[in-house]
Each structure stands twice: as structure tokens, then as C-alpha cells.
Amino acid sequence: MTGGAPRPKANTFRIGDSKVSVFNIGDFAMGLTDVFGKDVDLTRYFDSTRIANPSFYPNNTVLIETPGTRLLVDPGDRERLLSVYGFQPPAAQPPPPSLVEQLKEVGVNPPDIDRVVVTHLHYDHFAGLTRKEGGDTVPSFPKATYIVPKRDWEMPEIAEARKKGDRDVADTLGVVEGRGLLSLLDGEEEMGGGIKILPFPGESPGHQIVGIRSKGAACFCVGDLYHLKEEAEHPDLVASWADAKALVKSRNAFAELASRESALVVPGHMRPGRIMIKGNTPIWLEA
């Protein structure tokens, strides 16, 4: 994309009576060894060019709209990620509008959001829980309940960050907790309107996904169950920080579910697609 190229709008899909919109809050560069480590034989999965050069990945936030509710999955914040992680954005690509501005482009204002679901407590998936308003940090979606996996909330690194008042946690999770908006979830939960939260651990202890079913159609927002299509097709290809045994089990179970329901799959750092099982092999098909 050149500097003068138009910015892509939200990628929107109809799921029966519901609508799923995918917003990219910014592309970021990351090398394969940053994800999988230097000890993995990446030549089994990628060509030499992919291995040698960082690639750009989207950072997706998903809006689910049913006739009765609006639910947001994994709100991101580009500027916070750049300042904390130093991710490298594409040099020729103009920065996208903030998540709140992108939501307004589709007619949704912050008070319209009823629930916010965080799939797991890695910062790129919850950096947009709050925003600056004057000199204060306030919840980005003032009327929402913020649903966070309990097992991630209890992870040692998150517990220690909360104890020490770490800025990145205090200014996001700490703010919504302090306002009484935080809800910790351990297990499945029906949200109504065909929306259901399901545990699929491995990327983190409490990693959860959000499913929406309507009139025979299905969609799953899967966070970091997969970062790349190669992980969908090779479930044993696991990020260095993940619990490999738990994640492979989750991926195998999810691939069977998604293939059986011909579901739209929306990962946190890929374009949406579908998983079809041919023989015993999962195949990723971009939507």
C-alpha cells in the first residue's frame, strides 16, 4: 500500500441475523523466530524468504452485532503497542484511525457496546480497554461489561503486574476493575443472541474464544489460537511461549468444530478464513 492509497474499511460478514465486522488497528512487523524461537526447524513449514524477513500482520478487533446486543472482542490500541513493544509499522502505510474512530465509521459509538471480551491477557489484545480523556484514563466503552479469562488474571506475570501497579496493566485492566466493570470467567458462558464464550487454552492458561451462531451459520473469533495459516494446517507449530500440549489439543478440537460447521474463523492476526479437514489434514482457506 502506498502513502496515498485508500485505507481498507472494516471487513464485514453476515452470520444469519447477525453481523461480524473486523477492524485492523494497525499492521506490525514480526519475524518468525520472534514467534517460534531459534531452535525450531522452520524450514519444515516456511520457505527461506519468509524465514529471513519479517512479515506484517494485522492486529484485529472484532465487533459482533446481534438483534439484541453489541459485543467487542480484543480491543487494540496502535499507539500503546508502538510505545510498549516498538513494533515496526509499514513505512509507506499511513496509520489507521483509532478503534473508536473506526467503530464510528460503521455507526457504532462507545456507549453502544454492551460487552467487551478479551480472549487472553497479552497486551496487544487488551491495550484498547481504556483511553485518555483530558488528564484521566477512562474505560473506552463506558457502559460495557469487560469479560476476562480468570486463569489469565491469575497468571503470575499478571498478578505481579497488578501488585506492582505496572502502568500497562494499571491503565487498562486496573481502570475497568476499579470502575466495577470487570467480570472474570472460568469456562463456558452463554451470552444470549447465539453468542457463546468457549475455553480453548494453550496460548495462555485461560485463552477463550467467542462463537456466534445464527440461522445455521457460525463464526468464531479465536484470538491467538492461530497466528498464521501454517499453524492452522500444522497444529504442532506452536509459539515459544505457549503450552504446546494444551494448544495442540485445543487446535485439533477447534479444527473439527469449525470444519463441521463450515464456520467463518477470525483470528487476531490474520485475515478471516475457514478450516476444512480433508482426510485428517486441516486446510486453511482465506475468506
C-alpha positions in Angstrom: 0.0 0.0 0.0 1.4 3.4 -0.9 1.0 6.5 1.3 -1.8 7.9 -0.9 -3.7 4.6 -1.2 -7.2 4.5 0.4 -7.4 2.7 3.7 -9.4 -0.5 3.6 -12.7 -0.3 5.5 -13.9 -2.9 8.1 -14.2 -6.4 6.7 -17.9 -7.2 7.4 -19.7 -10.6 7.2 -23.3 -11.6 7.7 -23.9 -14.5 10.0 -27.6 -15.2 9.8 -29.3 -12.3 11.5 -26.1 -11.1 13.0 -23.1 -9.1 11.6 -19.4 -9.5 12.3 -17.1 -6.6 11.5 -13.3 -7.0 11.6 -11.2 -3.8 12.3 -7.4 -3.7 11.9 -5.9 -1.2 14.3 -2.5 -1.4 12.6 -0.1 -3.7 10.8 3.0 -4.7 12.7 6.2 -6.5 11.6 7.4 -9.6 13.3 10.0 -12.2 12.4 9.2 -16.0 12.6 11.9 -16.6 15.1 10.3 -14.0 17.3 7.3 -16.2 17.4 8.6 -19.7 17.3 12.2 -19.3 18.7 15.5 -20.1 17.1 15.6 -23.8 17.9 12.6 -24.8 15.7 13.2 -26.2 12.2 11.2 -23.6 10.4 12.2 -25.0 7.0 9.5 -27.7 7.6 6.8 -25.0 7.3 8.2 -21.9 5.5 10.4 -21.0 2.6 13.7 -19.3 3.1 12.4 -15.8 2.2 9.7 -16.0 4.9 12.2 -17.2 7.5 14.8 -14.5 6.7 12.5 -11.5 6.5 9.9 -10.1 9.0 6.3 -10.1 7.7 3.5 -7.7 8.5 0.5 -8.9 10.5 -2.8 -7.2 11.3 -4.0 -6.5 14.8 -7.7 -7.3 14.7 -10.6 -6.2 16.8 -14.0 -7.7 16.1 -17.4 -6.3 16.5 -20.4 -8.7 16.8 -23.8 -7.2 16.4 -26.9 -9.3 17.0 -30.5 -8.0 17.1 -30.1 -7.6 20.9 -26.5 -6.8 21.7 -23.2 -5.4 20.5 -20.1 -7.2 21.7 -16.5 -6.3 21.0 -13.6 -8.8 21.0 -10.0 -7.9 21.8 -9.9 -4.1 21.6 -6.5 -2.9 20.4 -4.6 0.4 20.6 -1.9 1.0 18.0 -0.1 3.9 19.8 0.2 2.0 23.0 1.6 -1.1 21.2 4.2 1.0 19.4 5.3 2.7 22.6 5.5 -0.5 24.7 6.7 -3.1 22.1 8.3 -0.9 19.5 6.6 -2.9 16.7 7.6 -1.7 13.3 4.6 -0.5 11.2 4.8 -0.4 7.4 6.8 2.7 6.4 4.6 3.7 3.4 1.3 3.0 5.1 -0.5 5.8 6.8 -1.6 5.0 10.3 -5.2 3.9 10.6 -7.7 5.8 12.7 -8.2 4.7 16.3 -10.5 1.8 17.1 -13.1 4.2 18.4 -13.0 6.2 15.1 -13.3 3.1 13.0 -16.3 2.0 15.0 -17.9 5.4 14.4 -17.4 4.9 10.7 -19.9 1.9 10.9 -22.3 3.9 13.1 -21.3 2.5 16.5 -20.4 4.8 19.4 -18.5 3.7 22.6 -21.7 3.7 24.8 -23.3 1.4 22.3 -21.0 -1.5 23.3 -22.7 -3.9 25.8 -19.8 -6.3 26.4 -16.1 -6.5 25.7 -14.5 -9.9 25.7 -10.7 -10.3 26.0 -9.6 -13.7 24.6 -6.4 -13.7 26.6 -4.2 -11.3 28.6 -1.4 -10.5 26.1 -1.2 -6.7 25.8 -2.0 -6.5 22.1 -5.4 -7.9 22.9 -6.4 -5.6 25.7 -4.5 -2.3 25.1 -7.6 -0.6 23.9 -9.7 -1.3 27.0 -9.2 2.3 28.1 -8.4 5.7 26.6 -7.2 9.1 27.7 -9.9 11.8 28.3 -8.4 15.0 29.4 -6.0 14.1 32.2 -7.8 10.9 33.1 -7.7 7.3 31.9 -11.3 6.1 31.4 -12.9 2.9 30.0 -13.2 3.1 26.3 -16.7 1.7 26.4 -18.3 3.2 29.5 -21.5 1.0 29.6 -19.8 -2.3 28.8 -19.0 -5.3 31.0 -15.4 -6.4 30.4 -15.1 -10.2 30.4 -11.6 -11.5 31.0 -10.4 -15.1 31.5 -9.9 -15.8 35.2 -7.0 -18.1 34.7 -5.1 -15.4 32.8 -6.0 -12.9 35.5 -4.3 -15.2 38.0 -1.2 -15.8 35.8 2.0 -14.9 37.9 3.1 -12.2 35.5 -0.4 -10.5 35.5 -0.7 -10.9 39.3 2.7 -9.4 39.8 2.0 -6.5 37.4 -1.2 -5.8 39.3 0.6 -5.9 42.6 3.3 -3.5 41.5 0.9 -1.2 39.7 2.6 -1.8 36.3 1.4 1.1 34.1 0.2 -1.0 31.1 -1.9 -3.2 33.4 -3.0 -0.5 35.8 -4.1 1.9 33.0 -6.2 -0.8 31.3 -7.3 -3.8 33.4 -6.9 -1.8 36.6 -9.1 1.0 35.4 -12.0 -1.2 34.4 -11.6 -3.2 37.6 -11.7 0.0 39.7 -14.9 1.1 37.9 -16.6 -2.3 38.8 -16.8 -3.3 35.1 -14.5 -6.3 35.2 -16.0 -9.8 35.0 -13.7 -12.9 35.4 -14.8 -16.0 33.5 -13.6 -19.6 34.0 -15.3 -21.9 31.5 -18.1 -21.6 29.0 -20.8 -19.0 29.1 -23.9 -18.2 27.0 -24.1 -14.5 26.2 -27.6 -14.7 24.6 -28.4 -14.0 21.0 -26.4 -17.0 19.8 -23.2 -15.8 21.3 -21.1 -18.2 23.4 -17.7 -18.0 25.1 -15.7 -21.2 25.0 -12.3 -22.1 26.6 -9.5 -23.1 24.3 -6.3 -22.9 26.4 -2.7 -23.2 25.3 -1.7 -19.7 24.0 -2.3 -18.8 27.6 -3.9 -20.7 30.5 -7.3 -19.1 30.2 -7.4 -18.4 26.4 -11.0 -18.3 25.3 -12.8 -17.8 22.0 -16.2 -16.2 21.1 -18.7 -18.0 18.9 -21.8 -16.6 17.2 -24.4 -18.9 15.6 -27.5 -17.6 13.7 -29.8 -19.4 11.3 -27.4 -22.2 10.6 -24.3 -20.0 10.1 -21.4 -19.8 12.5 -18.4 -17.6 13.2 -15.7 -17.9 15.8 -13.3 -15.2 17.0 -10.3 -17.2 18.0 -7.8 -14.7 19.3 -4.4 -16.3 19.1 -5.4 -19.9 18.7 -3.6 -19.3 15.4 -1.2 -16.5 14.4 -0.5 -17.8 10.8 -2.3 -20.1 8.4 0.7 -22.6 8.8 -0.3 -23.1 12.4 -3.9 -24.0 11.3 -2.5 -26.5 8.9 0.2 -27.8 11.2 -1.2 -27.8 14.8 2.2 -28.8 16.2 3.7 -25.5 15.1 3.5 -23.6 18.4 4.7 -20.3 19.6 7.7 -20.4 22.0 5.7 -19.0 25.0 2.7 -21.4 24.6 1.8 -24.6 26.4 2.3 -26.9 23.4 0.3 -29.9 24.7 -2.7 -27.8 25.6 -2.6 -25.8 22.4 -2.3 -28.7 20.1 -5.3 -30.3 21.9 -7.3 -27.1 21.5 -6.4 -26.7 17.9 -7.4 -30.2 17.0 -10.7 -29.9 18.8 -11.4 -26.5 17.2 -10.5 -27.6 13.6 -13.0 -30.4 13.9 -15.7 -28.0 15.2 -15.0 -25.3 12.6 -14.9 -27.8 9.7 -18.1 -29.5 10.8 -20.0 -26.1 11.0 -18.3 -24.6 7.9 -17.7 -21.6 10.2 -16.0 -18.3 9.5 -12.9 -18.1 11.6 -11.5 -14.7 12.7 -8.0 -14.9 14.2 -6.3 -11.9 16.0 -3.5 -11.5 13.4 -4.8 -13.0 10.1 -7.4 -12.3 7.6 -10.6 -14.3 8.3 -10.9 -17.7 6.7 -12.3 -21.2 7.1 -10.8 -24.5 8.2 -11.7 -27.6 6.2 -10.5 -31.1 7.1 -9.6 -33.2 4.1 -8.7 -36.7 5.2 -7.1 -36.0 8.6 -5.4 -32.8 7.4 -6.8 -29.3 8.2 -6.6 -26.8 5.4 -6.9 -23.0 5.8 -9.0 -21.2 3.2 -8.9 -17.4 3.3 -12.4 -15.9 3.2 
